Amino acid sequence: MATMLLAPLSGLVDLVLPPRCPGCGEIVDGDDRFCANCFSQLAFLGPPQCACCGLPLPHEGDAAAQCGACLADPPAFARARAPLAYGGPARQVVLALKHGRRLHLARLMARTMLRSIGPLPDDAVIVPVPSHRWRIWRRGFNQAAEIARQISRQSGRPLVVDALDRIKPTPSTKGLTRQARLRNVAGAFRVARPAAIAGHSVVLIDDVMTTGATVSACAAKLAKAGARQVEVLTYARTLREGQGNFAFS
């Protein structure tokens, strides 16, 4: 009923507030679309890439090839994928959702993410990386949960938004090494609903993957609780110098 009442207003809203590019704010011809300039700056990730963590590899090879880091220290997740390198317009989208409260961007992010990972397993459940309750209280929402809701709606797979709980606050990880990040998240998570994930393939959702420390910690807890496998899906992936031939403005 509410949708029927609001439907006549949608045309008026579009007239007064026309769709804008999520990267720069320029008026565009449809919702959730980048302008041509911003779209040209998006750095899409794909093969050749590590079969496990999705890190770009320097040359074509075996589809099962893994990067040195995954070979030396295999993560708890089976596969991690992100459609975009973090930077340029992709970074603007992430920041606009997280700090600008533009929650509608989760729909765009989810659609792009699903294209990068392909069909999800029939038994998949969607689980967001949790935020600590203090952070949710300050921000008002968990951006990973907003994206996960859209992933669930668009894929038809069930959402278990409270499967994981962040039981201790963690300081900002900006600028920390992988080892420091691992120490930062040690003991930070617990599985709150083991029965909901046991025997299932879990698709773990976050906005950005940097070193992988956070998603690895979550994946380890999920695997210990009986998840059949854990796949990680984020909107963007942070790349260090030399990990991709991308330039961002």
N, C-alpha and C positions, 0 to 999 in steps of 0.2 A: 504494500500500500504506500509506504513512504517513497519507494522508488517511483511509483506512478505519479505521486504528487510533485516530486522534484523534477521529473523528466521535462515538463514544459519550460523549466527555468534554464535547462542546459544550453539552449541556443542563445539565450540572453547573456549567460555567463561567458560563453565563447566570444560574443560580440564585445562585451565590456572588458573581459580579460582574455585576450587571444592567446593561443598556445605559444610558449616561448622555448627556445633552445635550452636544455638543461645545463649546457656548458657555459654559455655566455649571456643568455637572456634575450637574444635576438628573436623577433617574432618569426615563427615557422608555420608551415601549412598543416600541422597535425600534432596531436598530443604525443608526448614521449619520443620526439624526433629531434635529432641534432641538426643544426644548420650545416651547410656544406663545408664551411671553414672548420668547424669543430670536428665534424665527422672525419675530415681528412687528417686530423691530428691524433685520432684514436689509434693506439698501437695494439692491434689484435694479436693474441697469442695462439700458437698452434704448432703442428709438427714443423721441424723436428723438436721434440721435447722429451724430457724424462718421463718414462712410463709411470713412474710413481708420483713424484711431486709436481710434475708439469713444467719444471724449469726449462727454458729454451736451451737446446743443445747446439753446438757449433756447426754440425753438418748432418746430412741425412744418414740414416743407418737403420739398424734393426728397430722395429716398432716397440720391442720390449726393452730397449736400451735404457739404462738408468744413469743418473748423474753420479759423480763420485761421492757426494754427501750421502745419498740414499744407499749406495752400496756399502759405505763404511758404517753407517748407523741407520738401519732401516726404520722408517717411521712406523707408528702404530696404525696409520691409515693405509688402505690399499691403493688409493689414487687421490690426487688433488688436482683440481682444474680451476682456472680463472680465464675468462675470455679476454681480459685486457691487462696491459701493463699499467701500473699505477703512476699517473702523471697526466699533465695536460687536462683536457676536458673530463677524463675519467676521474681524476682527483677532485675536480670541482663537483662532480655528482656525489661522490662519497661524502665530501665535507658539507654539501648542501643538505643531504639527508641527516647526517650525524649532528651537525651543529646548527643548521638552518631550519630544522624541523620541517623540511619539505618531504613529508612522508609519502606523497604520491610517487616519488622517484623510485621507491622500492619496486613498483610494477615494471618500470623500464629495466631496472637492474636484474630482476628475476627473469624476464624474457631473454635478455642477453646471456645470462648465466646458463639457462637451460639449453640454449643453442650450442653452447660450448661443450656440454657433457653428454649430450645425446639422450636416448631413452633411459629412464630410470628403471631399476629392477622392480618387478611386480610386487615384491615384498618390502619395498623401501618405505621408510618413515623419515620425515623431515624434522631435523632437530637443530635449533639455533645455538650458537655459542652464547652462553648466558652472561649477563652483566650482573654485577653485585647490586643488591637492593639499594645501597646508598647512591650509586651512580644513576640507577633508574629514577630514584627520588629526585635527584638534581636535574636530570635531563628530561624526565617524563616518559621515556620509552627506551627500549633496547633496539637499536637499528638492525641487528642481526635477526631479531624476532620479526620485525616488520618485513624484511626481505623473505624470511622463511614462510611467512603467511602467504606471500605472493607466489613463492615457489610451489607451495602446496596447492593453491587454487589453480595455477596454470598447468601443473603436472597431474593433478588428481590423486596425489599420494597424501596420506594422512600426516598432519602436523602434530608433533608431540612437543609443544612449546616449553613444557616444564620437565623434560626428561633429565636435563642437567641443571645443577645448581652451582653458582659460584659462592663458596662458603667463606671466602675471605677476600677483602678488597686487595687489589694489586695496584701499585703506583704505575704511572705512565711508563711505557716501555720504549718511548721514542729515544733513538740513539743508542740503545743497548745492543750488545752482541747477542748471538744466539744462545750462548751458554748463560749469559746474564738473564736473558728472557726465560730460559728454562728454570733457573733458580727462582725467578720472580713468580712463576705460575705453579711451582711445586706445591701440591696440597691445596690448590685453590678451587678444585672442582670435585663434585661428587655426583653420582647417578641417583637422582631422586625417584625415578620410576623405572626400575629395572625390568619389571614385567612387560612394559610397553615397548622395550627395545630388544629383549632377549630373542634370539633366533631371526631377527630382522636385519636387512641391509639398511644401515643408517647413512643418510646424506646430511652431513654436518655443514651448517651454513654460517658464513661470516661475511663482512663487507670487504676486508682486505687481508691478504696473507703476506706477511713480511718474512720472518725467518721460519715460520711454521711451528714455533714453540707452543703457542696457545692451542692451535688445533691438534697438535700432537698430544698434548696433555689431555685434552678432551677425548680424543680418539682412544687413548690408552684406557681411560676409565670406562668408555663404552664397550670396548673389546673385553675387558675384564668382567663386565656385567653380562656378557653373553651375546653381544651383537655379532651377527654372522660375518659382517665386514663393515668397514667405515670408509666412506668416500667424502672428500672435502670439496665444497663448492663455494668459491668466493667471486665477487665481482671483479676484483683487481688483484694483481700480484706485484709486489715491490721487487724491482730488479736492481742489483748492484751494477756498478760500472763493469762493462765487458760481458754482461749476461744477456745482452740483446742489442741490436743495432737500432735503437729508438732515440729520438730526440723530442723533447717536450718544451713547449714555450712556458 
